[in-house]
Amino acid sequence: MNVTFEKKDELNATISVHVAGNDYAPEVDKQLKDYQKKANVPGFRPGMAPKSMIEKMFGHTVLLEAINTTASRGLFDYIEEQKLNILGQPVLTEDTKIDELVKGSDYTFRFDIGLSPQFSLNVGPSDVFTRYQVTIDEKMIDDELDRMRKRYGKLLDIDVAGDNDMVYVSMDELDVNGQVIEGGVHTDSAPVLTSSVKNEAIKNEFIGKKAGDTFDVNVFDLFDNNETEISHVLGINKLTVNDIHKNFKLTVKEIKRNVEAELNQELFDAAFGPGNVTTVEQLREKLKADLESYFSGQADHLFEHELVDSLVAKHNIQLPDDFLKRWLMDRHNDKFTAENVDQNYIHEANYLRNHLFEEKVLNENNTKVQEEDIRAAAINYTKSMFGAYGNAGLSDEMLWSIVEPSLKKDDYRSRMINIAISNKVREIIKSKITVDEKPVDADTFFKLVADHNANHHHNH
């Protein structure tokens, strides 16, 4: 077997694999014997059919498999021996065609490959990045306190509807004469939050109503022409919303009001556990600490995203784009087609540049991700997921009982490895760059996050 390498440029090359008859002959014999053992040929006991008959029946298939197997082995052995860093997988050149298979003949397979780009890592103190510190003022604490009182408030029955009550109404479709349509659209109990009604005239219709009161409204005005909400409330298909009559008769069934929790020990215990907070002053300190922790995490997230995005862009990592598009269409033709490959490739290319940058950082700093790093990533990931649903405070033992079986699943483990790699890379980078701490108010910070997200999604 003869393998040759032709470098077209820094990112593209072609490997030619010349396979002679004696190269793949052993593979042919091996596969024929395998077929012979498994074949069930009438007139012969299983596995006892003559080799000549097996070759006659399966010879073309065996020959094709043997030639392909031999060529692939030669290709990948060469890549490994020469320590070639390739992207994607080799793709047969468009001019490689095998018109006819003849046992003993020679064949040449040409494979295009994409080479991993070579670049120097350039990260140091001259790279200055801003990490924002959100200033927690008294108004933010007041607002958080109001939200907490609402969250732990009680839902009470109310006689007369106010401007921030939940009014439950039955709804009946009316004809052009204002009469209830027999067999028309009907729902027994639809909730309407009076404060969410944008049409002031309709909102005023609700104010002051009692159970049993009736009035007519235009449902499209009531729900601000939101077809999804109308279909949900009325229990009808969204596609049929525009076919119904606009006017409905509403009958008030009941009225509920969320009454804010009192600032007392019952609220303190419900929010933070028995005895952990005993005064309003302690409560405000706890809320301030929680806000500082939340915004610190968000600031870290923004800082690290901007850090990696900016540094990857700075290194201007070039890729064998045309080859990678061909490879994607060849290997993943269910997702990548000639019509969409240019657009869909953008995300793949950005992911690959990030991966190459992270790999470079780890290699240049002689750093490897260890098993404990993967475990820590999985635990922190799980902790953040539970924290998002208000269930923080799980013990390490409980967290590990959740994480351990998940890490045995390939997909989950792969995700955690990627997170652990990103964590390591960011630790290394932050130790090399200059960080400028800058205080900002919450509104400014949220705008910075929104701008970053918009730019990030546009570029990715």
TATA-V148624 format. One record per backbone hydrogen bond with DSSP energy under -0.5 kcal/mol. NH is the residue of the N-H (numbers start at 1). CO is the residue of the C=O. If there is no record, write none. Layout:
nh->[NH NH]
co->[CO CO]
This chain:
nh->[2 4 6 7 8 8 9 13 14 15 16 16 17 18 18 19 19 20 21 23 24 25 28 29 30 31 32 33 34 35 36 37 38 39 41 44 47 48 54 55 56 57 58 59 62 63 64 65 66 67 68 69 70 71 72 73 74 75 76 77 78 79 80 81 82 83 84 86 87 91 93 96 97 99 102 105 107 109 111 112 113 114 115 116 119 127 128 129 129 131 132 133 134 135 137 141 142 143 144 145 146 147 148 149 150 151 152 153 154 156 156 158 161 165 166 167 167 168 168 169 169 170 171 172 173 174 175 178 181 182 184 187 190 192 194 194 196 197 197 198 200 203 204 205 206 206 207 208 209 212 213 215 217 219 219 221 222 223 224 225 226 227 230 231 232 233 234 235 236 240 241 243 244 244 248 249 250 250 251 252 253 254 256 257 259 259 260 261 264 268 269 270 271 272 273 276 277 283 284 285 286 287 288 289 290 291 292 293 294 295 296 297 298 299 300 301 302 303 304 305 306 307 308 309 310 311 312 313 314 315 316 316 317 321 324 325 326 327 328 329 330 331 332 335 336 337 341 344 345 346 346 347 348 349 350 351 352 353 354 355 356 357 358 359 360 361 362 363 364 365 366 367 370 373 374 375 376 377 378 379 380 381 382 383 384 385 386 387 388 389 389 390 391 399 400 401 402 402 403 404 406 407 408 409 413 414 415 416 417 418 419 420 421 422 423 424 425 426 427 428 429 430 431 432 433 434 435 436 436 437 438 440 445 446 447 448 449 450 451 452 453 454 455 456 457 458 459 460]
co->[18 16 14 5 6 12 12 113 6 111 4 14 109 2 16 17 107 18 104 20 20 21 24 25 26 27 28 29 30 31 32 33 34 35 39 41 39 45 50 51 52 53 54 55 58 59 60 61 62 63 64 65 66 67 68 69 70 71 72 73 74 75 76 77 78 80 79 84 114 112 110 93 95 97 100 102 19 17 15 91 13 87 11 85 117 124 126 127 434 436 130 438 132 440 135 137 138 139 140 141 142 143 144 145 146 147 148 150 259 154 257 255 209 162 256 165 192 166 254 167 190 251 187 249 185 247 179 175 173 180 181 171 169 167 165 192 193 193 194 196 198 199 200 201 202 203 203 161 206 252 210 250 248 217 246 218 218 219 221 220 223 225 226 227 228 229 230 231 231 237 238 240 240 241 217 172 215 248 170 213 168 168 166 156 154 257 258 149 262 264 265 266 267 268 269 273 273 279 280 281 282 283 284 285 286 287 288 289 290 291 292 293 294 295 296 297 298 299 300 301 302 303 304 305 306 307 308 309 310 311 312 313 312 319 320 321 322 323 324 325 326 327 328 332 332 335 337 340 341 342 343 343 344 345 346 347 348 349 350 351 352 353 354 355 356 357 358 359 360 361 363 362 368 370 370 371 372 373 374 375 376 377 378 379 380 381 382 383 384 385 386 387 386 395 396 397 398 399 399 400 402 403 405 406 409 410 411 412 413 414 415 416 417 418 419 420 421 422 423 424 425 426 427 429 429 127 433 129 434 435 131 133 441 442 443 444 445 446 447 448 449 450 451 452 453 454 455 456]
